Amino acid sequence: MLTQVADGVLVHQSELLRNNAVVVHGRAGVLLVDPGTTGSEMACLANDLRELGQPVVAGFSTHPDWDHVLWHAELGEAPRYGTARCAAAMQDLRSDKGWKARVVEGLPPEIADEIPLDLFGLITGLPVETAQIPWDGPEVRIVEHPAHAQGHAALLIEGRRGVLVSGDMLSDILMPFPDLEAANPIEDYLVGLRLLEDVEALRDGHASDDPRIGPSATFGTDWLPGLYEWQAQQLAGKSNHDGAPE
């Protein structure tokens, strides 16, 4: 179900991971950002858009994590954009003959059979330093940064009351997820957060009072606290004795 969050901007939320697919109305159709997780969710979104008489004229993936580079045939054949680094990551993955098996290994087992992979990661990389998404609609500014995943980009929808599409960076139910494969995960995350929000206690390894993983949490209570502790251990291994990233 599509929910309007601002003038000309709607979201369609995934059931399992609470991802938001973002729909932005343009002149001839819509821009679709991070379209969804399961085949049924994306088919539902496609049906909702058909009922509104709004074809998808452009797509965008905020970053190369599996749940942000999916697509469904019913969404059509619009160009699907991402940053150059996002597209390069997908091209590198798909160049491996066994790429589907690698992707399946990282999927949540409870929905793995529901995730269509035929159109997975078919992203057109925009030239480096491209400032806006090329489409016939409101200006959508690209804010690329290294936080969470290499090639990540937040989107600022101009003229739509300042709507920011952060792509997993800001959440009221999930704690931060730095890119643990980066040389300096926390410093990279800070680069992004300086643009979007102040960093949390995870930076210094302090005990967290983050309500998203505390007693008052309402989502992921059976796995988020453990994942937070694992992240802290991984980050500790990347730090030197004075706490600065190596």
N, C-alpha and C positions, 0 to 999 in steps of 0.2 A: 504494500500500500504506500502510495506517495503522500508525503506530508510537506506542506509549504512551510518554509522557515523564513523566507523573505520574499519580497516582490520578485517574481520570476525565478525563484530558486526553491527546489524541492529536494527531499531526501527519501531514500528507500533503504530501510535498515535491515541488515542480515540478522537472522535469528540467533545463530550460534555465537558469532564473534562481535556482534553489535556494530559491524562496519556500516558506514553510511555511504551508499552510492548517491552521488550528487548530480542533479539535473538542473541545467541552466537554460532558460528559454532564450532562443535567438530569433532571427528574422524568418528563417526557413525551416527551423527545427531546433533540436536541443544539442547541447554539449553534455556528454555523459562522462562523469569522472568516477573512476574506481567502481565498475558496474555491479559488483556483487560477488557472491561466493559459490552458491550451488546453482546447478542448472535450472532448478525449479524457481529459485528466486529471480534469476535473470530473465526467465521466460515470463514470470509474473510482471516484472518491470517492463518488458517489451510490450506486453498486453496493455498495461496501464497507459503507456505512451501512445499506443495505437488508438485507444479509446479517446485520448486527448487530441488525436490528429497531429501528433508531434513526432516526426521521424528523427532518428539520431543522425546528425550531420557531422559530428566530430566526437572522438573519445579522448580521454587522457588518463594515464596511469601515474599516480603521484610518486610511486617508487616500485622497485622490482621484486617485492615480496609476492609470494604465490597468490595471495588473496586480493591483489590489486592489479593483476595483469590477465585476468580471465575475461572471457567474452562468450557470447551466445549467438548462434546463427540468426536467431529471430531479432537481434538488435541491428542487423543489417551489416553493410560493408563500408561504413564510414571510416575515414582515416583515424587511426588510433595513435595518439602522440604520447611522448614522454621525453625526458631529457636525453641528451646524447649518451650519458653514462647509463641511464636506465635501459635504453634500447640496446646498448652494447652488452650489458649483462645478460639480457634475454637472448641475443644472438649467440653469445658464447655458450649459454646453456643449451640452446636448441641445436647447436652444431654437433653435440654429442649424440650418437645414435641411441644411447640408453637414457636420454633426458627424461622421458616420461616416467620411467621407473624411479629415477632420482627424485622427481617432483612428488610422486606418490608416497615415497618414504617420509616426506615431511608434512603430509596432510593429516589433519585430525582423523583418526581412524573411523570415528562415528559417522563422518560424512564423505569419506574418500570416494565411495562409489557414486556419489551425487555430483561430483565436480567434473565438468567437461574440460578436456585438455586439448582438443583438436585446434582451437584458436588461441591457446595459451601463449602469451608473450609476444604476439605479433605486433610489436610496437615500432613506430616510425620515430627515430630520434630527431629532435629539433636541433638546429645548429647551436653550438655553444654560445651562451650569452643571449639567446633569444629571450626577449622581454615579455612577449605576449603570445597567447595561443592564437594561431592563424585560423580564424573562423568568422562567420558573418553573424556576430552577436555582440553583446556587451564586452568591453575590454576585460580580459582575464589576465592579470599579471602573474608571471612565473617567478617564484622566489626559490631559487635552488640553494641547497645547503647540504652538508654531509651528515646531518643527524639522522639516527634510526637506520638509514640504509644509504649506500652510495648512489648518487644520482637522484636523491629525493628532491621533490619540489612541492612547496605549498603554493596554493593559488589564491590570489586576492581578486574577488569579483568586483570590479569597479562599478560604481553607480548603483550598487545593489545593497546599500546600507552597510558597506564594508564587510561583506561575508568572506570569511577566511576558511578555505578548505585545507586542513593541516595534514591529512593522511597519516593517522596513527600518532601524531605528535602530541596532541592535547586531548585528554579524555577525563571524564568524571568517574570512570570505573576501572581503567587500566593504568598501572604505574608506568613510568618511562621505560622504553626498550632501546637502549643504546645498541649500536652496531658492534657486536663483540668481536667481529673479524677485523675491525679497523685498528690501526696502531695506537690511536688515542681515542677510545670510544667516548669518554666523558667530555674531553675537549671538543670533539666533533659535535657532540650533542649540545654543548653550550653554544656553539656557533648558531645552531638552529634555534635554541631557546632564547637567545638574546633577541632574536627577531620575533618570537612568538610568546614566550613566557619564561619566568625565572626558573632556574634549575632547582631540583628538590634534594632531599637529604642524601640520595644515592651518591651524589658527587663526592662526599668526604667519607663515605662509609659509616656515617653515624646511624644509630638506631632510628628507624623511620617512624614518624607519627602520621604518615600518609593514610587518610581515612579509606583510601581505595583498597588497602591491603590490611586494614585493622579490623577490630571487632564489629564495627558498624558497616562494613562493606556488604554490598548486596549482590555482587557479581564475582564469580571465580573464586569463591572462598576456599574451595578444595584444591586449587592449584596455583593461584597467584602468589600467596605468601612463600611457598616453596620455590617458585620461579624467581621471586625477588632475592631470596637468599642465595640461589645459584648464581644469579647475575653479580651479586656483591662479591662472591668468591672468585668469579672469573675476572672481575675488574681489579680485585686485590692483587692478582697475579700479574697484572699489567702495570702495576705501580711500583715505584722505588720506595726506599725507606722513609722518605720525608712526605710521602703521599702524593707526589706529583707524577703524572703520567710519564712513562719512559719515552 
